[in-house]
Amino acid sequence: MQMLPDLRSLFNIFRKNQVLLISSTILISGSLFIFLFTEFFYNSIEEVSLWVREIFGVFYLWLGLICVIFLLVISFSPFGKIKLGKSPPQFDRISWIAMLYSAGMGAGILLRAVQEPVFMFLNPPIETGSSNEVIALEYTFYQWGFTAWAFYGIFALVIAYSIFVRNEKVKLGSSLGLFQKFRFIPKGVDILTILTTVTGLVAAIGLGTTQIEGGLSHLSSREAGNLPLILGLTFLICLLAFISAWAGVEKGIKRISNWNIYTTLLILIFVFLEGNSIVILERFAESFLRYIIDFVALSLASGNFDPGKEFLTDWTYYYWAFWLAWAPFTGVFIARISKGRSIREMIWGVLLIPSIGSFFWFSVFGSSAFEMIESFGSYQNEFGNVFTSIFIFFENLPFSNILNIISILLLISFLVTSVDSAIFVLSMFTDDGQEEPRRRYRLIWALLLLLFCEAIVVLGSVKPDSNVLTAMQKFLIISSLPFAFLTLIMMTLFIKELFHYKKIKGKNQ
């Protein structure tokens, strides 16, 4: 490993870089405030999140639907043929798909693999006339499907077009021409992007490390919720991610992503073969069909498809806020690895491949869990805990200890992939949009992410009835709101940019 930069050079970076200075000041101040006034901060975000839910909840739903429609229209239009750069694709399709999936979903598919479908099965959120099993899978598909990837796709599209067609730097603030006409807007957009990205990322790390601790505690028959252990795991994840990001995309991020996808496939195939494969396939097909048919009604929570405000707050609003928070860094990462592909290929790749993969994953684990519940005779909420449900699930299968150990290792590698991708992208934003940011920036962001992550883990333990999940549900709904409005503005300006491109291209022909 190259020598780490000394303190004087790090100080000079902050002094000369306004975006990094302001972003890091806010993050460090916010972390200290959480450490010092944890309960006050928790109560404050609880109150504000209720207000945001009441006023802007429906807006979140409409935004998700608009993003999906926007990408579909662009992909089917002549603009879909635009190639992102003049060179051939940088990565083969298998590696491209693996990096897409690992960066965009990651540890979440292990966190929710069993608990979410089971919750929907026992508490059907909507009434469609289908069986509870199909309703459970359909609603799970909705929350992990096209809308989530549309949020990512919007930012991937705007950034990819900016850096590979307009030859701009990797900075959201300079991605659209109109942003550059106003002096403070580019830096303001970049700072907002950085803060939103960090918030979404630390939520994922907090949830992931808590699940790893839950798994370790379950395997050792200890009570879950060991705060020092969670803090230690958070440090380990950030350290491993820093080492990977230091190595770069080819040497670090790509290799771990490939390990993630192959290991996930092996677990998926094993559970599929151990379960009732025919029933799993039937439920997957029926739920997928219902999801396509009901997509608009689900997206607007209309009529029988309205699960109620409390459910939407705990689930859908939170998910939409979470995907929005992940959209900047995931979008930039997708853009960077999609060089050489057409806009149409990138959109369809982003919308379809990871979504269908997630749908089959939840069908396999969800259907198998439904069958287990029936075999239990009396269900005692075995799959009710989001942090331990998958480990209890594996205990009902052969080779349970091996599966649980592999799952813990996979959780760690998924989190490392997400964090190293974020370190890399945040470094791009603050290193003047360089596609290969200098390593000193990677060190700075590894340290800042570690500090804020530890603060969020402490925040999640402030009350006996709270955890990292409940804290982040409230925090993300608030912090993603400004970015939701920015998403609408970006789509509008991007359409204008495309027609300007068409006009210039017509003159040159």
C-alpha positions in Angstrom: 0.0 0.0 0.0 1.2 3.5 -0.8 2.3 5.7 2.1 -0.7 7.5 3.6 -0.7 11.3 3.3 0.6 13.3 6.3 -1.6 15.6 8.4 -0.3 18.8 6.7 -1.3 17.6 3.2 -4.7 16.6 4.5 -5.2 20.0 6.1 -4.3 21.7 2.9 -6.9 19.6 1.0 -9.6 20.9 3.3 -8.4 24.5 3.2 -8.5 24.6 -0.7 -11.6 22.5 -1.3 -14.8 24.3 -0.3 -17.2 21.4 -1.1 -15.1 19.0 1.0 -14.7 21.5 3.8 -18.4 22.4 4.1 -19.5 18.7 3.8 -17.1 17.4 6.3 -17.8 20.2 8.8 -21.6 19.4 8.6 -20.9 15.7 9.0 -18.4 16.1 11.9 -20.6 18.6 13.7 -23.7 16.4 13.2 -21.8 13.4 14.5 -20.7 15.3 17.6 -24.2 16.6 18.2 -25.6 13.1 18.0 -23.0 11.8 20.5 -23.6 14.7 22.9 -27.4 15.1 22.6 -28.5 11.7 21.4 -32.0 11.6 22.9 -32.8 15.2 21.9 -31.8 14.4 18.3 -33.8 11.3 18.2 -37.0 13.0 19.5 -36.5 15.9 17.0 -36.2 13.6 14.0 -39.3 11.7 15.2 -41.4 14.9 15.2 -40.1 16.2 11.9 -40.5 12.8 10.1 -44.1 12.8 11.1 -44.6 16.2 9.6 -42.8 15.2 6.4 -45.0 12.1 6.2 -48.2 14.1 6.5 -47.2 16.8 3.9 -45.0 15.0 1.4 -45.9 11.3 1.7 -48.0 11.3 -1.5 -45.3 13.3 -3.3 -42.8 10.4 -2.7 -45.3 8.0 -4.3 -45.8 10.1 -7.4 -42.1 10.7 -7.8 -41.4 7.0 -7.9 -43.9 6.4 -10.6 -42.7 9.5 -12.6 -39.1 8.2 -12.5 -40.1 4.8 -13.9 -42.2 6.3 -16.7 -39.4 8.9 -17.5 -36.8 6.2 -18.0 -39.1 4.0 -20.1 -39.9 6.9 -22.4 -36.3 7.8 -22.9 -35.3 4.2 -23.6 -38.0 3.8 -26.3 -37.3 7.2 -27.9 -34.5 7.8 -30.5 -32.4 9.2 -27.6 -32.0 5.6 -26.4 -29.6 5.0 -29.2 -27.1 7.5 -27.9 -23.8 5.7 -27.0 -22.2 6.6 -23.7 -18.7 7.2 -24.9 -16.8 6.2 -28.1 -14.9 3.2 -26.7 -16.3 -0.4 -26.3 -17.7 -1.4 -22.9 -15.1 -1.3 -20.1 -16.4 -4.4 -18.3 -17.9 -7.6 -19.6 -21.6 -8.0 -19.1 -21.3 -10.5 -16.2 -19.0 -8.3 -14.2 -21.2 -5.3 -15.1 -24.3 -7.0 -13.7 -22.5 -8.2 -10.6 -21.2 -4.7 -9.8 -24.7 -3.3 -10.5 -26.3 -5.6 -8.1 -23.7 -5.5 -5.3 -23.6 -1.7 -5.2 -27.3 -1.1 -5.5 -28.9 -3.7 -3.2 -26.2 -5.4 -1.3 -26.8 -6.5 2.3 -30.4 -5.5 2.2 -31.5 -8.7 0.4 -30.1 -10.7 3.3 -31.5 -8.4 5.9 -35.1 -8.6 4.5 -35.0 -12.0 2.6 -37.2 -13.7 5.1 -38.6 -11.1 7.5 -40.3 -8.9 4.9 -42.2 -11.5 2.9 -43.3 -13.2 6.2 -44.5 -9.9 7.6 -46.5 -9.2 4.4 -47.9 -12.7 4.5 -49.1 -12.4 8.1 -50.2 -8.8 7.7 -51.4 -8.4 4.0 -51.1 -4.7 3.2 -53.6 -4.7 0.3 -56.6 -6.7 -0.9 -56.4 -8.0 -4.5 -58.3 -11.2 -4.4 -55.0 -13.2 -4.6 -53.7 -15.5 -1.9 -51.8 -14.0 1.0 -48.6 -15.6 -0.3 -49.0 -13.9 -3.7 -49.9 -10.5 -2.1 -46.9 -10.8 0.2 -44.5 -11.4 -2.7 -46.2 -8.8 -4.9 -45.8 -6.0 -2.4 -42.2 -7.0 -1.6 -41.5 -6.9 -5.4 -43.0 -3.4 -5.4 -40.7 -2.1 -2.7 -37.6 -3.7 -4.2 -38.4 -3.4 -7.9 -38.6 -1.0 -10.8 -39.1 2.1 -8.6 -35.9 1.6 -6.6 -33.9 1.0 -9.7 -35.5 4.0 -11.5 -34.2 6.3 -8.7 -30.7 4.9 -9.4 -31.2 5.0 -13.1 -32.1 8.7 -13.2 -28.8 9.7 -11.7 -26.9 7.1 -13.7 -28.4 8.5 -16.9 -27.7 12.1 -16.1 -24.2 11.5 -14.9 -23.3 9.1 -17.7 -24.6 11.5 -20.4 -22.6 14.3 -18.7 -19.2 12.6 -18.5 -19.3 10.4 -21.7 -21.3 12.6 -24.2 -20.7 16.1 -22.9 -17.2 15.2 -21.5 -17.9 16.9 -18.2 -16.3 15.9 -14.9 -17.9 13.4 -12.5 -19.8 16.0 -10.5 -23.6 16.2 -10.2 -23.4 20.0 -9.9 -21.8 20.3 -13.4 -23.9 17.5 -15.0 -26.5 19.8 -16.5 -25.7 23.0 -18.3 -28.2 25.2 -16.5 -26.6 24.4 -13.2 -23.4 26.1 -14.3 -25.1 29.4 -15.2 -25.5 30.2 -11.5 -22.4 30.7 -9.3 -23.4 28.8 -6.2 -25.7 26.1 -7.6 -23.0 23.6 -8.7 -21.3 23.5 -5.3 -24.7 23.5 -3.5 -25.9 20.5 -5.5 -22.6 18.7 -4.9 -22.8 19.3 -1.1 -26.4 18.2 -1.0 -25.5 15.1 -3.0 -22.6 14.2 -0.6 -24.7 14.7 2.5 -27.6 12.6 1.1 -25.2 9.9 0.0 -23.5 9.7 3.4 -26.9 9.5 5.2 -28.1 6.6 3.0 -24.8 4.8 3.3 -24.5 5.0 7.0 -28.1 3.7 7.3 -27.1 0.6 5.4 -23.9 0.1 7.4 -25.8 0.5 10.7 -28.4 -2.0 9.6 -25.9 -4.4 8.2 -23.5 -4.4 11.1 -26.5 -4.9 13.5 -27.6 -7.9 11.5 -24.0 -9.3 11.6 -24.0 -8.9 15.4 -27.4 -10.5 15.6 -26.1 -13.5 13.6 -23.0 -13.8 15.7 -25.1 -13.5 18.9 -27.6 -16.1 17.7 -24.9 -18.6 16.7 -23.3 -18.2 20.2 -26.6 -18.2 22.0 -26.1 -14.7 23.4 -28.6 -11.8 23.7 -28.4 -9.6 20.6 -27.8 -5.9 20.9 -24.1 -5.7 22.0 -23.3 -2.1 21.3 -19.5 -2.4 21.6 -19.5 -5.3 19.2 -21.6 -3.4 16.6 -19.3 -0.4 16.9 -16.3 -2.8 16.4 -17.9 -4.4 13.3 -18.6 -0.9 11.9 -14.9 -0.1 12.3 -13.9 -3.4 10.6 -16.3 -2.8 7.6 -15.0 0.8 7.1 -11.4 -0.5 7.3 -11.9 -3.2 4.7 -13.8 -0.9 2.5 -10.9 1.7 2.6 -8.4 -1.0 1.7 -10.6 -2.0 -1.3 -11.2 1.6 -2.4 -7.5 2.3 -2.1 -6.8 -0.6 -4.5 -9.4 0.8 -7.1 -12.2 -0.5 -9.2 -10.4 -3.2 -11.1 -8.4 -4.7 -8.2 -10.7 -4.2 -5.3 -14.4 -3.4 -6.0 -14.7 -5.7 -9.1 -13.3 -8.8 -7.3 -15.4 -8.4 -4.2 -18.6 -7.8 -6.4 -17.9 -11.0 -8.3 -17.5 -13.0 -5.0 -20.8 -11.5 -3.8 -22.8 -12.5 -6.9 -21.4 -16.0 -7.1 -21.9 -16.7 -3.4 -25.4 -15.3 -3.5 -26.3 -17.5 -6.4 -25.0 -20.6 -4.7 -27.1 -19.9 -1.6 -30.1 -19.1 -3.8 -29.8 -22.4 -5.7 -29.4 -24.4 -2.5 -32.5 -22.9 -0.9 -34.5 -23.3 -4.1 -33.6 -27.0 -4.4 -34.3 -27.6 -0.7 -37.7 -26.0 -1.0 -40.8 -26.8 -3.1 -39.3 -25.7 -6.4 -42.6 -26.0 -8.4 -44.5 -23.9 -5.9 -41.7 -21.3 -5.7 -41.8 -20.9 -9.5 -45.6 -20.7 -9.6 -45.7 -18.0 -6.9 -42.8 -16.1 -8.6 -44.6 -16.1 -11.9 -48.0 -15.2 -10.5 -46.7 -12.5 -8.2 -44.6 -11.0 -11.0 -47.6 -10.9 -13.3 -49.8 -9.3 -10.6 -47.0 -6.7 -9.9 -46.9 -5.7 -13.6 -50.7 -5.4 -13.8 -51.1 -3.6 -10.5 -47.9 -1.4 -10.8 -49.6 2.0 -11.3 -52.2 1.3 -8.6 -49.5 0.2 -6.2 -47.4 3.2 -7.0 -50.2 5.6 -6.2 -51.7 3.6 -3.3 -55.1 4.0 -4.8 -58.3 2.1 -3.8 -57.7 -1.4 -2.6 -54.0 -0.8 -3.0 -53.8 1.8 -0.2 -52.2 0.0 2.8 -52.8 3.1 5.1 -50.6 5.9 6.2 -49.0 4.1 9.1 -47.9 1.2 6.9 -46.7 3.5 4.2 -44.6 5.4 6.7 -43.0 2.3 8.2 -42.4 0.7 4.8 -42.9 2.5 1.5 -42.0 6.1 2.4 -38.9 4.8 4.2 -37.9 2.6 1.2 -38.4 5.4 -1.3 -36.3 7.7 1.0 -33.6 5.0 1.3 -33.4 4.4 -2.5 -33.2 8.2 -3.1 -30.4 8.5 -0.5 -28.5 5.8 -2.3 -29.3 7.1 -5.8 -26.4 9.7 -6.1 -23.5 7.4 -5.3 -25.1 4.3 -6.9 -26.0 6.3 -10.0 -22.5 7.7 -10.4 -21.0 4.2 -9.9 -23.5 2.7 -12.5 -22.6 5.6 -14.9 -18.9 5.0 -14.5 -19.1 1.2 -15.2 -21.5 1.7 -18.1 -19.1 3.5 -20.4 -19.4 2.2 -24.0 -23.0 1.1 -23.6 -26.1 2.8 -25.2 -28.6 4.7 -23.1 -31.2 2.1 -23.9 -29.0 -0.8 -22.8 -28.1 0.9 -19.6 -31.7 1.8 -18.7 -33.0 -1.7 -19.4 -30.1 -3.3 -17.7 -30.6 -1.2 -14.6 -34.4 -1.5 -14.5 -34.8 -5.2 -15.3 -31.8 -7.4 -14.4 -31.4 -6.5 -10.7 -35.2 -6.2 -10.2 -36.0 -9.7 -11.6 -33.0 -11.1 -9.6 -34.4 -9.6 -6.4 -37.9 -10.9 -7.2 -36.7 -14.5 -7.6 -34.6 -14.2 -4.5 -37.6 -13.1 -2.4 -39.8 -15.7 -4.0 -37.4 -18.5 -3.0 -36.8 -17.3 0.6 -40.4 -16.1 1.1 -42.1 -19.2 -0.2 -39.8 -21.5 1.7 -40.5 -19.5 4.9 -44.3 -19.7 4.3 -43.9 -23.5 4.1 -41.8 -23.6 7.3 -44.5 -21.6 9.2 -47.1 -24.1 8.1 -44.9 -27.0 9.3 -44.3 -25.3 12.7 -47.9 -25.8 13.6 -47.8 -22.9 16.1 -45.9 -19.8 14.8 -44.1 -17.9 17.6 -42.8 -15.0 15.6 -39.6 -16.8 14.8 -39.1 -14.7 11.7 -40.2 -11.4 13.2 -36.8 -10.0 14.0 -35.2 -8.3 11.0 -31.7 -8.9 12.3 -31.9 -12.6 13.1 -34.7 -14.0 10.9 -32.4 -15.3 8.1 -30.2 -17.2 10.6 -33.3 -18.8 12.2 -34.5 -19.7 8.7 -31.2 -21.5 7.9 -31.5 -23.5 11.1 -34.4 -25.3 9.5 -32.3 -26.4 6.5 -29.4 -28.9 6.2 -25.9 -27.5 6.8 -27.3 -24.7 8.8 -24.0 -23.7 10.5 -22.2 -23.5 7.2 -25.0 -21.4 5.7 -25.0 -19.0 8.7 -21.2 -18.6 8.5 -21.3 -18.0 4.8 -24.2 -15.5 5.3 -22.2 -13.5 7.8 -19.2 -13.4 5.5 -21.5 -12.4 2.6 -23.0 -9.6 4.7 -19.6 -8.3 5.4 -18.5 -8.4 1.8 -21.8 -6.8 0.6 -21.3 -3.9 3.1 -17.6 -3.6 2.1 -18.7 -3.3 -1.6 -21.2 -0.7 -0.9 -18.9 1.4 1.3 -15.9 1.1 -1.0 -18.1 2.2 -3.9 -19.3 5.1 -1.9 -15.8 6.1 -0.8 -14.7 6.0 -4.4 -17.7 8.1 -5.7 -17.5 10.6 -2.8 -13.8 11.0 -3.6 -14.7 11.7 -7.2 -17.1 14.5 -6.2 -14.6 16.2 -4.0 -11.5 15.7 -6.1 -12.7 18.0 -8.8 -14.7 15.2 -10.5 -11.7 13.0 -11.4 -12.7 9.6 -12.7 -9.7 8.1 -10.7 -9.7 10.2 -7.6 -6.5 10.7 -5.6 -6.0 8.3 -2.7 -5.8 11.0 -0.1 -9.5 11.7 -0.7 -10.3 8.0 -0.3 -8.6 8.2 3.2 -10.6 11.3 4.2 -13.9 9.8 3.2 -13.2 6.5 4.9 -12.5 8.4 8.2 -15.6 10.6 7.8 -17.9 7.7 7.0 -16.5 5.8 10.0 -17.2 8.7 12.4 -20.8 9.3 11.1 -21.6 5.5 11.1 -20.5 5.2 14.7 -22.8 8.1 15.6 -25.8 6.6 13.9 -25.3 3.2 15.6 -25.2 5.1 19.0 -28.4 7.0 17.9 -30.2 3.7 17.3 -29.5 2.5 20.9 -30.9 5.6 22.6 -34.2 4.1 23.7 -35.1 0.6 24.8 -37.8 0.3 22.1 -35.7 1.7 19.3 -32.9 0.3 17.1 -30.9 1.4 14.1 -33.8 0.6 11.8 -36.4 2.8 13.6 -33.9 5.7 13.9 -33.0 5.5 10.2 -36.6 5.2 9.0 -37.2 8.6 10.6 -33.9 10.2 9.6 -34.0 9.2 6.0 -37.5 10.4 5.3 -36.3 13.8 6.3 -32.9 13.9 4.8 -34.0 12.6 1.4 -36.7 15.2 0.9 -34.5 18.0 -0.6 -33.0 15.4 -3.0 -36.5 14.3 -4.1 -37.2 17.8 -5.3 -33.7 17.9 -7.0 -34.6 14.7 -8.8 -37.7 16.4 -10.4 -35.6 19.4 -11.5 -32.9 17.1 -13.0 -35.4 15.2 -15.1 -36.8 18.4 -16.5 -33.4 19.9 -17.3 -32.2 16.6 -18.8 -35.1 16.6 -21.3 -34.1 20.1 -22.3 -30.4 18.9 -22.6 -31.4 16.0 -24.9 -33.4 18.2 -27.3 -30.4 20.7 -27.4 -28.2 17.7 -28.3 -30.6 16.7 -31.1 -30.6 20.3 -32.4 -26.8 20.5 -32.5 -26.4 17.1 -34.0 -28.9 18.0 -36.7 -26.9 21.1 -37.7 -23.7 19.1 -37.9 -25.1 16.5 -40.2 
